[in-house]
């Protein structure tokens, strides 16, 4: 089935029209199979419904720019582009090269003033169509016989045809081997790698399990001389850390004090503890405590203790960072 208008115009409208036409086609003539190339369509529908479908397609385009015509299967054969589709007695199909009745088998003459590679290209094109279209070996042999006869009439010597055929067959074998190697490579391709600590008698079993799933494994020793002999340095005592930024929290609330010091943190911590202790020792009566709450002490920590009557969490004090430059610590 096809449209008599030019392929450029048909291709512009066809995609929209075919979607609309198939969606709105009556059930009886709705195609079961639809394949289109530019303005040529191959379709499968119920017997006797070709005309009904054609009439439906021709009313979809309101501009009347595209008109469909059709060609039905004859004697189990129907052409589509360069292919002749043939229905076998068992219901299956085979493909042949299709030539119009007006085809004359006239190709570029071997005696013409053209480069040899162009003439060899004519042979290659005809053989390539034969290999790619024809599905049965017997039909392929008949097609080759027809091609050789047509080329002989155009002056092509037998050696040229044989040379092109041999090169094409060698190329096909090379491509097949490369494809086979690629498939084998993809099949053998690892899905990843895992590193296992080596435990005698266990790691080997685990390795075999991963191998079944195409996962590579590597072993590493579980116990090494480094683990036995080399020990990391002991953690530095926070109280002996200087040029640092520190944090001291409260046991009764979420507030914490952040400060900095160039001296050892232990010295600065002791100063905070002394200030808090002094502030607590001065609170003997309620009136004295209320008075102390109005006073501003030297440290924000002692201020918090005096005003809120909370307890400082000295044990969980920590170093936030080290910085030798004071301005950087203060910022």
Secondary structure in CASP SS format (residue, H / E / C, confidence):
PFRMAT SS
TARGET T0000
AUTHOR 0000-0000-0000
METHOD secondary structure of the structure
MODEL  1
X C 1.00
X E 1.00
X E 1.00
X C 1.00
X C 1.00
X C 1.00
X H 1.00
X H 1.00
X H 1.00
X H 1.00
X H 1.00
X H 1.00
X H 1.00
X H 1.00
X H 1.00
X H 1.00
X H 1.00
X H 1.00
X H 1.00
X H 1.00
X H 1.00
X H 1.00
X H 1.00
X H 1.00
X C 1.00
X C 1.00
X H 1.00
X H 1.00
X H 1.00
X C 1.00
X C 1.00
X C 1.00
X E 1.00
X E 1.00
X E 1.00
X E 1.00
X E 1.00
X C 1.00
X C 1.00
X E 1.00
X E 1.00
X E 1.00
X E 1.00
X E 1.00
X C 1.00
X C 1.00
X C 1.00
X C 1.00
X C 1.00
X H 1.00
X H 1.00
X H 1.00
X H 1.00
X H 1.00
X H 1.00
X H 1.00
X H 1.00
X H 1.00
X H 1.00
X H 1.00
X C 1.00
X C 1.00
X C 1.00
X C 1.00
X C 1.00
X C 1.00
X C 1.00
X E 1.00
X E 1.00
X C 1.00
X C 1.00
X C 1.00
X C 1.00
X E 1.00
X C 1.00
X C 1.00
X E 1.00
X E 1.00
X E 1.00
X E 1.00
X C 1.00
X C 1.00
X E 1.00
X E 1.00
X E 1.00
X E 1.00
X E 1.00
X C 1.00
X C 1.00
X C 1.00
X C 1.00
X C 1.00
X E 1.00
X E 1.00
X E 1.00
X E 1.00
X E 1.00
X C 1.00
X C 1.00
X C 1.00
X C 1.00
X C 1.00
X C 1.00
X C 1.00
X C 1.00
X C 1.00
X C 1.00
X C 1.00
X C 1.00
X C 1.00
X C 1.00
X C 1.00
X C 1.00
X C 1.00
X C 1.00
X H 1.00
X H 1.00
X H 1.00
X H 1.00
X H 1.00
X H 1.00
X H 1.00
X H 1.00
X H 1.00
X H 1.00
X H 1.00
X H 1.00
X H 1.00
X H 1.00
X H 1.00
X H 1.00
X H 1.00
X H 1.00
X C 1.00
X C 1.00
X C 1.00
X H 1.00
X H 1.00
X H 1.00
X H 1.00
X H 1.00
X H 1.00
X H 1.00
X H 1.00
X H 1.00
X H 1.00
X H 1.00
X H 1.00
X H 1.00
X H 1.00
X H 1.00
X H 1.00
X H 1.00
X C 1.00
X C 1.00
X C 1.00
X C 1.00
X H 1.00
X H 1.00
X H 1.00
X H 1.00
X H 1.00
X H 1.00
X H 1.00
X H 1.00
X H 1.00
X H 1.00
X H 1.00
X H 1.00
X H 1.00
X H 1.00
X H 1.00
X H 1.00
X H 1.00
X H 1.00
X H 1.00
X H 1.00
X H 1.00
X H 1.00
X H 1.00
X H 1.00
X H 1.00
X H 1.00
X H 1.00
X H 1.00
X H 1.00
X H 1.00
X H 1.00
X C 1.00
X C 1.00
X C 1.00
X C 1.00
X E 1.00
X E 1.00
X E 1.00
X E 1.00
X E 1.00
X E 1.00
X C 1.00
X C 1.00
X C 1.00
X C 1.00
X H 1.00
X H 1.00
X H 1.00
X H 1.00
X H 1.00
X H 1.00
X H 1.00
X H 1.00
X H 1.00
X H 1.00
X C 1.00
X C 1.00
X C 1.00
X E 1.00
X E 1.00
X E 1.00
X E 1.00
X E 1.00
X E 1.00
X C 1.00
X C 1.00
X C 1.00
X H 1.00
X H 1.00
X H 1.00
X H 1.00
X H 1.00
X C 1.00
X C 1.00
X C 1.00
X C 1.00
X C 1.00
X C 1.00
X C 1.00
X C 1.00
X H 1.00
X H 1.00
X H 1.00
X C 1.00
X C 1.00
X C 1.00
X E 1.00
X E 1.00
X E 1.00
X E 1.00
X E 1.00
X E 1.00
X E 1.00
X C 1.00
X C 1.00
X C 1.00
X C 1.00
X C 1.00
X E 1.00
X E 1.00
X E 1.00
X E 1.00
X E 1.00
X E 1.00
X C 1.00
X C 1.00
X C 1.00
X H 1.00
X H 1.00
X H 1.00
X H 1.00
X H 1.00
X H 1.00
X H 1.00
X H 1.00
X H 1.00
X H 1.00
X H 1.00
X H 1.00
X H 1.00
X H 1.00
X H 1.00
X H 1.00
X H 1.00
X C 1.00
X C 1.00
X C 1.00
X C 1.00
X H 1.00
X H 1.00
X H 1.00
X H 1.00
X H 1.00
X H 1.00
X H 1.00
X H 1.00
X C 1.00
X C 1.00
X C 1.00
X C 1.00
X C 1.00
X C 1.00
X H 1.00
X H 1.00
X H 1.00
X H 1.00
X H 1.00
X H 1.00
X H 1.00
X H 1.00
X H 1.00
X C 1.00
X C 1.00
X C 1.00
X E 1.00
X E 1.00
X E 1.00
X E 1.00
X E 1.00
X E 1.00
X E 1.00
X E 1.00
X E 1.00
X E 1.00
X E 1.00
X C 1.00
X C 1.00
X C 1.00
X H 1.00
X H 1.00
X H 1.00
X H 1.00
X H 1.00
X C 1.00
END
